[in-house]
């Protein structure tokens, strides 16, 4: 005989409530996006934009540009405690031709700026950029002749991460924001233009 605790009864009510909600909110067969397994078999119908963006969102391959102390936090994101693999970005590529998301972590000097731009130009399209930390976003505390005052002067930045150095959770939040941006892109029209 199995005894149920009050918490498990509460959990069962929660599951039953969700089932009821799903039953009410399911798509009726009269709409154009309904799925009937008897008619369509194993076919799922979707928009091409949604499929391409889903693939791109869940398989981002970052190119780490660790230029200063923010790179330590970037390394921590790939470790087991924060685990960037949960978001499909665990494959850190050190070859620009295999990456589609550049994470600029740290101070960019004028001497390093042409190399950062060259690596960005070698990345295949579509490509995105995350500026991690105050130094990459605005030059940080370095107001000198040698420091570039923001990587957005040489690269089109998609997401800025504030902090000096930013916590690994902040970089994960930036990755989620970038994934939300990628989901909204009209990727199919761009794909067929090329």
C-alpha positions as CSV (number, residue, x, y, z in Angstrom):
1,X,0.0,0.0,0.0
2,X,1.3,3.4,-1.0
3,X,0.7,6.4,1.3
4,X,0.4,9.8,-0.3
5,X,1.7,12.8,1.5
6,X,-0.1,16.1,1.4
7,X,2.6,17.6,-0.8
8,X,2.2,14.8,-3.4
9,X,-1.6,15.3,-3.4
10,X,-0.9,19.0,-4.0
11,X,1.4,18.1,-6.8
12,X,-1.2,15.8,-8.4
13,X,-3.7,18.7,-8.2
14,X,-1.2,20.9,-9.9
15,X,-0.7,18.3,-12.7
16,X,-4.4,17.9,-13.1
17,X,-4.9,21.6,-13.2
18,X,-2.3,21.9,-16.0
19,X,-3.9,19.1,-17.9
20,X,-7.2,20.9,-17.7
21,X,-5.6,24.1,-18.8
22,X,-3.9,22.4,-21.8
23,X,-7.1,20.7,-22.8
24,X,-8.9,24.1,-22.8
25,X,-6.1,26.0,-24.6
26,X,-5.3,23.4,-27.2
27,X,-5.8,24.4,-30.8
28,X,-9.1,23.4,-32.2
29,X,-9.2,21.4,-35.5
30,X,-10.9,24.2,-37.3
31,X,-7.8,26.5,-37.3
32,X,-5.1,26.3,-40.0
33,X,-2.3,25.2,-37.6
34,X,-4.1,22.3,-36.1
35,X,-2.3,18.9,-36.0
36,X,-4.3,15.7,-36.6
37,X,-2.2,12.6,-36.3
38,X,-4.7,10.5,-38.2
39,X,-4.5,12.7,-41.3
40,X,-1.0,14.0,-41.2
41,X,0.9,11.0,-39.7
42,X,4.4,12.0,-38.5
43,X,4.5,15.4,-40.2
44,X,4.7,18.6,-38.2
45,X,3.8,21.8,-39.9
46,X,5.6,25.1,-39.0
47,X,7.0,28.3,-40.6
48,X,10.4,28.1,-42.1
49,X,11.5,31.2,-40.1
50,X,10.5,29.5,-36.8
51,X,12.4,26.3,-37.7
52,X,15.6,28.1,-38.8
53,X,15.5,30.5,-35.8
54,X,14.9,27.5,-33.4
55,X,18.0,25.8,-34.8
56,X,20.1,28.9,-34.6
57,X,18.9,29.7,-31.1
58,X,19.7,26.3,-29.7
59,X,23.1,25.8,-31.3
60,X,25.1,29.1,-30.9
61,X,28.8,28.5,-31.1
62,X,30.6,31.4,-29.3
63,X,34.0,32.7,-30.3
64,X,35.6,33.8,-27.0
65,X,37.7,37.0,-27.3
66,X,39.1,37.0,-23.8
67,X,41.2,40.2,-23.8
68,X,41.4,40.9,-20.0
69,X,40.0,39.9,-16.6
70,X,36.4,39.4,-17.9
71,X,37.8,36.3,-19.7
72,X,38.0,34.5,-16.3
73,X,34.3,35.0,-15.9
74,X,33.8,33.8,-19.4
75,X,35.7,30.6,-18.5
76,X,33.6,30.2,-15.4
77,X,30.4,30.2,-17.5
78,X,31.6,27.1,-19.4
79,X,32.4,25.3,-16.1
80,X,30.0,22.9,-14.3
81,X,28.6,25.4,-11.9
82,X,27.0,27.7,-14.4
83,X,27.0,25.4,-17.4
84,X,26.4,27.3,-20.6
85,X,25.7,24.0,-22.3
86,X,22.1,24.2,-21.0
87,X,21.5,26.9,-23.6
88,X,23.2,25.2,-26.5
89,X,26.4,27.3,-26.5
90,X,28.8,24.9,-25.0
91,X,30.9,24.5,-28.1
92,X,33.5,27.3,-27.7
93,X,35.1,27.7,-31.1
94,X,38.6,29.2,-31.3
95,X,38.3,29.3,-35.1
96,X,36.2,32.2,-36.4
97,X,35.0,30.1,-39.4
98,X,33.2,27.8,-37.0
99,X,31.6,30.4,-34.7
100,X,28.6,32.6,-35.0
101,X,28.6,34.6,-31.8
102,X,31.6,36.6,-30.7
103,X,31.9,37.3,-27.0
104,X,34.3,40.3,-26.5
105,X,35.4,40.0,-22.9
106,X,37.8,42.7,-21.7
107,X,39.6,45.8,-22.6
108,X,40.1,46.4,-26.4
109,X,43.1,48.6,-27.2
110,X,43.6,50.4,-30.4
111,X,46.5,48.0,-31.1
112,X,44.2,44.9,-30.7
113,X,41.2,46.5,-32.5
114,X,42.2,45.6,-36.1
115,X,42.7,41.9,-35.1
116,X,39.3,41.8,-33.4
117,X,37.7,43.2,-36.5
118,X,39.6,40.8,-38.7
119,X,38.4,37.8,-36.7
120,X,34.8,39.2,-36.8
121,X,35.1,39.5,-40.6
122,X,36.2,35.9,-40.9
123,X,33.1,34.6,-39.1
124,X,30.3,33.3,-41.4
125,X,27.0,35.1,-41.6
126,X,24.7,35.4,-39.6
127,X,26.9,36.5,-36.7
128,X,26.2,38.2,-33.4
129,X,28.4,40.0,-30.8
130,X,28.1,40.2,-27.0
131,X,30.2,43.0,-25.3
132,X,31.0,41.6,-21.9
133,X,32.0,44.0,-19.2
134,X,32.4,47.7,-18.8
135,X,35.7,47.8,-20.7
136,X,34.3,46.1,-23.8
137,X,31.1,48.2,-23.6
138,X,32.5,51.7,-22.9
139,X,36.2,51.5,-22.3
140,X,35.6,51.1,-18.6
141,X,37.9,53.0,-16.2
142,X,40.5,53.4,-18.9
143,X,40.1,56.8,-20.4
144,X,43.5,56.8,-22.2
145,X,44.8,57.2,-25.7
146,X,45.4,53.5,-26.0
147,X,42.0,52.1,-25.1
148,X,39.1,51.9,-27.5
149,X,36.1,53.5,-25.8
150,X,33.7,50.7,-26.6
151,X,33.9,47.8,-29.0
152,X,30.8,49.1,-30.8
153,X,33.1,51.5,-32.6
154,X,34.4,48.6,-34.7
155,X,31.8,45.9,-34.4
156,X,28.0,45.9,-34.4
157,X,27.2,44.8,-30.8
158,X,23.9,43.0,-30.2
159,X,23.9,42.7,-26.4
160,X,25.9,44.6,-23.7
161,X,26.7,43.0,-20.4
162,X,27.5,45.5,-17.6
163,X,29.8,45.0,-14.7
164,X,33.4,45.0,-13.8
165,X,33.8,42.1,-14.1
166,X,30.3,40.9,-14.8
167,X,29.1,37.7,-13.0
168,X,28.7,34.5,-15.1
169,X,24.9,34.8,-14.5
170,X,25.0,38.1,-16.3
171,X,26.6,36.5,-19.4
172,X,24.0,33.7,-19.3
173,X,21.3,36.4,-19.2
174,X,22.9,38.1,-22.2
175,X,22.9,34.8,-24.0
176,X,19.2,34.4,-23.3
177,X,18.6,38.0,-24.6
178,X,20.5,37.2,-27.7
179,X,18.6,34.0,-28.3
180,X,15.3,36.0,-27.9
181,X,16.6,38.4,-30.6
182,X,17.5,35.6,-32.9
183,X,14.1,34.1,-32.5
184,X,12.5,37.3,-33.9
185,X,14.7,37.6,-37.0
186,X,13.3,37.1,-40.5
187,X,15.9,34.4,-41.3
188,X,14.2,32.6,-44.3
189,X,14.0,35.8,-46.4
190,X,17.7,36.5,-45.7
191,X,18.6,32.8,-46.5
192,X,17.0,33.0,-50.0
193,X,18.5,36.4,-50.8
194,X,22.0,35.1,-50.5
